[in-house]
């Protein structure tokens, strides 16, 4: 992509093309930051003995987002343009592998549909095994074993470690 427009100005020199997408991204980032700041203004104080109140982090995140949006707009106005990464290992001349994409999407849909009934421990293992299969795992049995360990480990990590309830499904009372 060239940063010079092919149409000359009255003086005969090429003019710089306007990168509308970059300005759109800058505006979006700035608007998200402004909304985070607005939303943080409605948060109430926590306990008086807390050194950092609950609204502190949203104010920081919102301010950083607004600053990044402004910085991107200024950089775009100065002519900075994103460049393609040279180390990218994706061959853009090859078509998309829709079998893999469709399989991964199907595994996700099955997980979403069955998680309340079967629970995370089972659907998490199925999710990992299905993703490993569609991404070309050599041993499905090894992928299934790893999936079981990961799903049970994350179940207990979230449920016991973080106090976030995960659906147990048909294993309710066993886990």
Backbone as JSON, one array per atom type, in Angstrom:
{
  "sequence": "XXXXXXXXXXXXXXXXXXXXXXXXXXXXXXXXXXXXXXXXXXXXXXXXXXXXXXXXXXXXXXXXXXXXXXXXXXXXXXXXXXXXXXXXXXXXXXXXXXXXXXXXXXXXXXXXXXXXXXXXXXXXXXXXXXXXXXXXXXXXXXXXXXXXXXXXXXXXXXXXXXXXXXXXXXXXXXX",
  "N": [[0.85, -1.17, 0.0], [0.63, 2.13, -0.87], [1.61, 5.31, 0.44], [1.09, 7.57, -0.88], [-1.12, 9.41, -2.84], [-2.23, 8.88, -6.17], [-3.21, 10.96, -7.64], [-2.28, 14.16, -8.64], [-1.68, 17.3, -6.93], [-2.55, 20.84, -7.32], [-0.06, 21.98, -7.49], [1.42, 20.03, -8.63], [2.68, 18.05, -7.18], [2.52, 14.84, -5.66], [-0.19, 13.99, -3.46], [-0.78, 13.14, -0.03], [-2.51, 10.18, 0.81], [-5.59, 9.77, 2.56], [-5.95, 7.81, 5.36], [-8.57, 6.28, 6.07], [-9.47, 4.07, 7.51], [-7.64, 3.84, 9.63], [-8.13, 6.21, 11.01], [-10.76, 5.66, 11.71], [-10.39, 3.49, 13.44], [-8.94, 4.78, 15.45], [-10.89, 6.59, 16.35], [-12.8, 4.77, 17.3], [-11.39, 3.47, 19.41], [-10.96, 5.69, 21.05], [-13.64, 6.4, 21.65], [-14.5, 4.09, 23.02], [-12.83, 4.28, 25.25], [-13.8, 6.72, 26.31], [-16.39, 5.95, 26.97], [-15.85, 4.02, 28.94], [-14.75, 5.69, 30.9], [-17.01, 7.28, 31.43], [-18.78, 5.3, 32.38], [-17.39, 4.45, 34.62], [-17.7, 6.6, 36.27], [-20.08, 6.22, 37.54], [-19.68, 4.33, 39.47], [-19.62, 3.35, 42.9], [-18.09, 4.28, 46.06], [-15.94, 1.95, 47.72], [-15.15, 0.12, 50.65], [-14.06, 2.23, 53.33], [-11.51, 1.75, 54.28], [-10.06, 0.78, 52.19], [-7.22, 1.08, 50.17], [-7.18, 1.45, 47.42], [-9.8, 2.32, 45.48], [-12.79, 0.84, 43.99], [-13.34, 2.11, 41.55], [-10.96, 3.0, 40.53], [-9.31, 1.48, 38.72], [-10.96, 1.28, 36.31], [-10.96, 4.02, 35.62], [-8.25, 4.43, 35.0], [-7.89, 2.62, 32.86], [-9.78, 3.65, 31.01], [-8.72, 6.24, 30.59], [-6.23, 5.61, 29.46], [-7.07, 4.34, 27.12], [-8.36, 6.48, 25.78], [-6.13, 8.16, 25.45], [-4.55, 6.51, 23.8], [-6.18, 6.39, 21.53], [-6.09, 9.08, 20.7], [-3.32, 9.31, 20.24], [-3.01, 7.48, 18.13], [-4.54, 8.74, 16.15], [-3.03, 11.09, 15.81], [-0.58, 9.99, 14.95], [-1.42, 8.83, 12.56], [-2.18, 11.11, 11.16], [0.32, 12.23, 10.79], [1.34, 10.6, 8.9], [2.12, 8.0, 9.44], [1.91, 4.55, 8.8], [0.46, 1.31, 9.1], [2.43, -1.63, 8.72], [2.8, -4.69, 6.96], [3.58, -7.65, 8.7], [6.71, -9.08, 8.43], [7.5, -11.56, 9.28], [5.36, -13.22, 9.19], [3.76, -16.32, 8.91], [1.73, -17.18, 7.3], [0.4, -18.26, 4.32], [-0.89, -16.31, 2.01], [-1.76, -16.85, -0.5], [-2.94, -19.28, -0.57], [-6.11, -20.96, -0.29], [-8.69, -20.62, 2.27], [-9.0, -23.01, 4.92], [-11.75, -24.45, 5.15], [-12.87, -26.75, 6.17], [-11.51, -27.29, 8.55], [-12.07, -24.9, 9.96], [-14.88, -25.01, 10.05], [-15.19, -27.41, 11.49], [-14.02, -26.72, 13.98], [-15.77, -24.66, 14.72], [-18.11, -26.15, 14.92], [-17.49, -27.86, 17.07], [-17.36, -25.96, 19.1], [-20.05, -25.09, 19.13], [-21.36, -27.45, 19.89], [-20.26, -27.72, 22.44], [-21.33, -25.43, 23.71], [-24.04, -26.05, 23.55], [-24.28, -28.36, 25.12], [-23.15, -27.93, 27.64], [-24.59, -27.21, 29.99], [-26.09, -29.48, 30.51], [-24.31, -31.76, 30.42], [-22.13, -30.74, 31.81], [-19.08, -28.93, 32.72], [-16.77, -30.5, 33.1], [-17.02, -32.72, 31.43], [-17.79, -31.65, 28.88], [-15.69, -29.87, 28.49], [-13.53, -31.6, 28.17], [-14.37, -32.85, 25.82], [-14.39, -30.64, 24.13], [-11.63, -29.92, 24.06], [-10.55, -32.28, 22.97], [-11.93, -32.45, 20.51], [-11.07, -30.05, 19.26], [-8.33, -30.57, 19.13], [-8.37, -32.76, 17.4], [-9.41, -31.64, 14.97], [-7.4, -29.85, 14.46], [-5.34, -31.46, 13.81], [-4.2, -33.48, 15.52], [-2.02, -36.13, 16.4], [-2.5, -38.35, 18.03], [-5.49, -39.28, 19.16], [-6.39, -40.46, 21.5], [-4.46, -39.64, 23.39], [-4.92, -36.89, 23.27], [-7.54, -36.85, 24.26], [-7.1, -37.76, 26.88], [-5.47, -35.71, 27.89], [-7.32, -33.65, 27.62], [-9.29, -34.43, 29.5], [-7.84, -34.21, 31.91], [-7.2, -31.46, 31.85], [-9.8, -30.27, 31.79], [-11.0, -31.15, 34.19], [-9.14, -30.14, 35.96], [-9.36, -27.35, 35.44], [-12.0, -27.04, 36.19], [-11.96, -27.49, 39.0], [-10.08, -25.54, 39.62], [-11.39, -23.12, 38.98], [-13.8, -23.43, 40.46], [-13.12, -24.17, 43.16], [-10.69, -22.81, 43.67], [-11.02, -20.11, 42.73], [-13.61, -19.57, 43.39], [-15.64, -19.45, 41.56], [-18.52, -20.63, 40.24], [-18.82, -23.51, 38.24], [-20.63, -25.27, 35.71], [-21.69, -28.44, 36.75], [-23.24, -30.4, 35.71], [-24.26, -33.65, 34.72], [-22.55, -34.81, 36.46], [-22.96, -33.74, 38.91], [-22.63, -33.68, 42.34], [-20.8, -35.68, 42.3], [-18.41, -34.49, 41.55]],
  "CA": [[0.0, 0.0, 0.0], [1.43, 3.35, -0.95], [1.05, 6.4, 1.24], [0.89, 8.73, -1.73], [-2.22, 9.3, -3.79], [-1.72, 9.03, -7.54], [-3.69, 12.21, -8.22], [-1.44, 15.28, -8.21], [-2.32, 18.54, -6.5], [-2.36, 21.9, -8.3], [1.38, 22.25, -7.62], [2.01, 18.93, -9.37], [3.26, 17.06, -6.29], [1.51, 13.88, -5.19], [-0.67, 14.29, -2.12], [-0.86, 12.0, 0.87], [-3.85, 9.62, 0.88], [-6.17, 9.74, 3.9], [-6.19, 6.44, 5.8], [-9.85, 6.36, 6.78], [-9.58, 2.95, 8.45], [-6.85, 4.16, 10.82], [-8.9, 7.22, 11.76], [-11.92, 4.97, 12.29], [-9.91, 2.73, 14.6], [-8.61, 5.76, 16.49], [-12.16, 7.08, 16.9], [-13.41, 3.68, 18.06], [-10.64, 3.31, 20.66], [-11.27, 6.85, 21.88], [-15.02, 6.3, 22.13], [-14.56, 3.05, 24.05], [-12.23, 4.87, 26.44], [-14.71, 7.71, 26.87], [-17.5, 5.23, 27.6], [-15.34, 3.42, 30.17], [-14.68, 6.77, 31.87], [-18.38, 7.63, 31.81], [-19.34, 4.21, 33.17], [-16.69, 4.43, 35.91], [-18.18, 7.7, 37.12], [-21.24, 5.76, 38.28], [-19.31, 3.38, 40.52], [-19.63, 3.93, 44.24], [-16.93, 3.98, 46.89], [-15.92, 0.69, 48.45], [-14.94, 0.35, 52.07], [-13.19, 3.38, 53.57], [-10.14, 1.35, 54.57], [-9.39, 0.29, 50.97], [-6.35, 2.11, 49.61], [-7.56, 1.65, 46.03], [-11.24, 2.17, 45.36], [-13.17, 0.03, 42.82], [-13.41, 2.89, 40.31], [-9.63, 3.44, 40.13], [-8.85, 0.79, 37.52], [-11.66, 1.73, 35.1], [-10.48, 5.35, 35.24], [-6.94, 4.27, 34.37], [-8.1, 1.97, 31.56], [-10.45, 4.6, 30.13], [-7.79, 7.31, 30.23], [-5.23, 5.04, 28.55], [-7.73, 4.14, 25.82], [-8.52, 7.79, 25.14], [-4.79, 8.6, 25.04], [-4.13, 5.7, 22.66], [-6.95, 6.84, 20.37], [-5.52, 10.36, 20.26], [-1.98, 9.04, 19.7], [-3.17, 6.83, 16.82], [-4.99, 9.76, 15.21], [-1.9, 11.97, 15.52], [0.38, 9.23, 14.15], [-1.99, 8.69, 11.23], [-2.09, 12.43, 10.51], [1.72, 12.45, 10.43], [1.69, 9.74, 7.78], [2.49, 6.64, 9.83], [1.01, 3.53, 8.29], [0.82, -0.04, 9.54], [3.09, -2.44, 7.71], [2.62, -6.13, 7.13], [4.66, -8.29, 9.44], [7.49, -9.9, 7.52], [7.68, -12.9, 9.83], [4.09, -13.94, 9.15], [3.92, -17.61, 8.26], [0.5, -17.53, 6.6], [0.5, -18.09, 2.87], [-2.15, -15.68, 1.6], [-2.16, -17.34, -1.82], [-3.71, -20.51, -0.36], [-7.48, -20.7, 0.18], [-8.98, -20.95, 3.66], [-9.33, -24.41, 5.2], [-13.08, -24.35, 5.73], [-13.16, -27.98, 6.92], [-10.99, -27.07, 9.9], [-12.83, -23.81, 10.58], [-16.21, -25.54, 10.33], [-15.08, -28.39, 12.58], [-13.81, -26.0, 15.24], [-17.03, -23.98, 15.05], [-19.05, -27.19, 15.35], [-17.11, -28.29, 18.41], [-17.78, -24.9, 20.02], [-21.51, -25.1, 19.23], [-21.71, -28.63, 20.7], [-19.9, -27.39, 23.82], [-22.31, -24.48, 24.22], [-25.34, -26.71, 23.66], [-24.3, -29.46, 26.09], [-22.45, -27.65, 28.89], [-25.49, -27.22, 31.15], [-26.56, -30.84, 30.75], [-23.19, -32.65, 30.73], [-21.21, -30.09, 32.73], [-17.81, -28.51, 32.15], [-15.75, -31.54, 33.13], [-17.19, -33.58, 30.24], [-17.75, -30.87, 27.63], [-14.35, -29.32, 28.34], [-12.71, -32.66, 27.58], [-14.81, -33.0, 24.43], [-13.93, -29.45, 23.42], [-10.2, -30.04, 23.82], [-10.31, -33.41, 22.07], [-12.41, -32.08, 19.18], [-10.16, -29.04, 18.69], [-7.07, -31.25, 18.8], [-8.62, -33.59, 16.22], [-9.54, -30.81, 13.78], [-6.13, -29.18, 14.21], [-4.39, -32.45, 13.33], [-3.51, -34.24, 16.56], [-1.62, -37.48, 15.95], [-3.11, -39.36, 18.9], [-6.75, -38.8, 19.74], [-6.47, -40.93, 22.89], [-3.64, -38.75, 24.2], [-5.64, -35.62, 23.33], [-8.68, -37.03, 25.17], [-6.58, -37.84, 28.25], [-5.07, -34.35, 28.26], [-8.56, -32.89, 27.76], [-9.92, -34.78, 30.78], [-7.04, -33.61, 32.98], [-7.37, -30.0, 31.79], [-11.16, -29.85, 32.14], [-11.21, -31.35, 35.63], [-8.27, -29.18, 36.64], [-9.94, -26.0, 35.37], [-13.24, -27.06, 36.98], [-11.61, -27.27, 40.4], [-9.38, -24.26, 39.73], [-12.38, -22.05, 39.03], [-14.8, -23.63, 41.5], [-12.54, -24.14, 44.5], [-9.64, -21.81, 43.79], [-11.5, -18.75, 42.52], [-14.98, -19.43, 43.88], [-16.55, -19.22, 40.43], [-19.19, -21.91, 39.98], [-18.84, -24.07, 36.89], [-21.7, -26.27, 35.67], [-21.23, -29.82, 36.96], [-24.06, -31.23, 34.83], [-24.63, -34.98, 35.21], [-21.59, -35.2, 37.48], [-23.27, -32.99, 40.13], [-22.57, -34.55, 43.5], [-19.6, -36.51, 42.16], [-17.25, -33.58, 41.54]],
  "C": [[0.89, 1.23, 0.0], [0.79, 4.44, -0.12], [0.88, 7.67, 0.42], [-0.24, 8.45, -2.71], [-1.67, 9.55, -5.19], [-2.19, 10.32, -8.19], [-2.84, 13.37, -7.75], [-2.29, 16.46, -7.75], [-2.08, 19.59, -7.57], [-0.88, 22.18, -8.54], [2.1, 21.14, -8.37], [2.66, 17.88, -8.5], [2.18, 16.1, -5.82], [1.07, 14.23, -3.76], [-0.83, 12.99, -1.33], [-2.32, 11.52, 0.94], [-4.32, 9.59, 2.34], [-6.49, 8.28, 4.24], [-7.42, 6.43, 6.7], [-9.98, 5.25, 7.83], [-8.8, 3.24, 9.74], [-7.56, 5.21, 11.67], [-10.14, 6.59, 12.4], [-11.53, 4.16, 13.51], [-9.57, 3.67, 15.75], [-9.89, 6.29, 17.16], [-12.83, 6.01, 17.76], [-12.72, 3.5, 19.4], [-10.92, 4.48, 21.6], [-12.67, 6.82, 22.45], [-15.18, 5.23, 23.2], [-13.95, 3.58, 25.35], [-13.13, 5.89, 27.11], [-15.89, 7.03, 27.56], [-17.05, 4.58, 28.91], [-15.23, 4.49, 31.26], [-16.06, 7.18, 32.37], [-18.98, 6.57, 32.73], [-18.67, 4.15, 34.55], [-17.18, 5.52, 36.83], [-19.4, 7.29, 37.93], [-20.93, 4.76, 39.37], [-19.24, 4.08, 41.87], [-18.36, 3.54, 44.98], [-17.09, 2.61, 47.53], [-15.81, 0.99, 49.94], [-13.93, 1.48, 52.26], [-11.74, 2.98, 53.79], [-9.41, 0.78, 53.34], [-8.5, 1.38, 50.4], [-6.69, 2.43, 48.16], [-9.05, 1.34, 45.91], [-11.6, 1.41, 44.07], [-13.17, 0.8, 41.51], [-12.02, 3.29, 39.8], [-9.18, 2.78, 38.82], [-9.63, 1.18, 36.27], [-11.25, 3.13, 34.67], [-9.14, 5.27, 34.52], [-7.09, 3.67, 32.97], [-8.75, 2.93, 30.57], [-9.52, 5.71, 29.68], [-6.73, 6.81, 29.25], [-5.85, 4.83, 27.17], [-7.93, 5.45, 25.08], [-7.17, 8.3, 24.64], [-4.3, 7.81, 23.83], [-4.9, 6.09, 21.39], [-6.42, 8.14, 19.81], [-4.15, 10.14, 19.62], [-2.07, 8.38, 18.32], [-3.63, 7.84, 15.77], [-3.84, 10.7, 14.83], [-0.88, 11.25, 14.64], [-0.12, 9.06, 12.72], [-1.92, 10.01, 10.48], [-0.66, 12.75, 10.08], [2.18, 11.54, 9.3], [2.13, 8.34, 8.15], [1.44, 5.66, 9.32], [1.43, 2.17, 8.83], [1.46, -0.81, 8.39], [2.83, -3.9, 8.01], [3.83, -6.71, 7.85], [5.4, -9.23, 8.5], [7.63, -11.33, 8.01], [6.41, -13.73, 9.8], [4.25, -15.23, 8.36], [2.65, -18.08, 7.55], [0.69, -17.26, 5.12], [-0.85, -17.58, 2.36], [-2.61, -16.12, 0.22], [-2.99, -18.61, -1.72], [-5.12, -20.16, 0.12], [-7.64, -21.11, 1.65], [-9.35, -22.43, 3.78], [-10.67, -24.46, 5.93], [-13.48, -25.61, 6.49], [-12.7, -27.82, 8.37], [-11.79, -26.0, 10.63], [-14.23, -24.3, 10.96], [-16.2, -26.55, 11.47], [-14.89, -27.73, 13.92], [-15.07, -25.27, 15.68], [-18.06, -24.99, 15.55], [-18.75, -27.68, 16.75], [-17.53, -27.24, 19.43], [-19.3, -24.9, 20.22], [-21.97, -26.28, 20.08], [-21.39, -28.35, 22.17], [-20.94, -26.46, 24.45], [-23.66, -25.16, 24.46], [-25.38, -27.72, 24.81], [-23.72, -29.12, 27.46], [-23.36, -27.67, 30.11], [-25.92, -28.64, 31.5], [-25.41, -31.77, 31.18], [-22.21, -32.06, 31.74], [-19.87, -29.81, 32.07], [-16.8, -29.64, 32.1], [-15.83, -32.43, 31.89], [-17.06, -32.76, 28.97], [-16.4, -30.21, 27.42], [-13.4, -30.34, 27.73], [-13.08, -32.88, 26.12], [-14.34, -31.83, 23.58], [-12.45, -29.56, 23.08], [-9.91, -31.15, 22.81], [-10.76, -33.08, 20.65], [-11.52, -31.06, 18.51], [-8.84, -29.68, 18.29], [-7.24, -32.09, 17.54], [-8.64, -32.73, 14.95], [-8.27, -30.03, 13.46], [-5.01, -30.16, 13.89], [-3.61, -33.19, 14.38], [-3.18, -35.64, 16.03], [-2.31, -38.56, 16.75], [-4.34, -38.78, 19.57], [-6.87, -39.25, 21.19], [-5.64, -40.05, 23.83], [-4.33, -37.4, 24.35], [-6.82, -35.71, 24.29], [-8.21, -37.08, 26.62], [-6.15, -36.46, 28.74], [-6.3, -33.48, 28.47], [-9.27, -33.16, 29.08], [-9.17, -34.12, 31.94], [-7.24, -32.09, 33.02], [-8.77, -29.57, 32.23], [-11.45, -30.05, 33.62], [-10.35, -30.36, 36.42], [-8.84, -27.77, 36.6], [-11.26, -25.93, 36.15], [-12.91, -26.76, 38.43], [-10.86, -25.97, 40.6], [-10.35, -23.1, 39.82], [-13.3, -22.2, 40.24], [-14.21, -23.49, 42.9], [-11.55, -23.0, 44.67], [-10.15, -20.38, 43.7], [-12.91, -18.51, 43.05], [-15.99, -19.13, 42.79], [-17.21, -20.55, 40.09], [-19.17, -22.28, 38.5], [-19.95, -25.11, 36.87], [-21.13, -27.68, 35.79], [-22.03, -30.79, 36.11], [-24.41, -32.57, 35.48], [-23.66, -35.47, 36.28], [-21.81, -34.43, 38.8], [-23.36, -33.96, 41.3], [-21.37, -35.47, 43.47], [-18.35, -35.63, 42.24], [-17.26, -32.71, 42.77]]
}
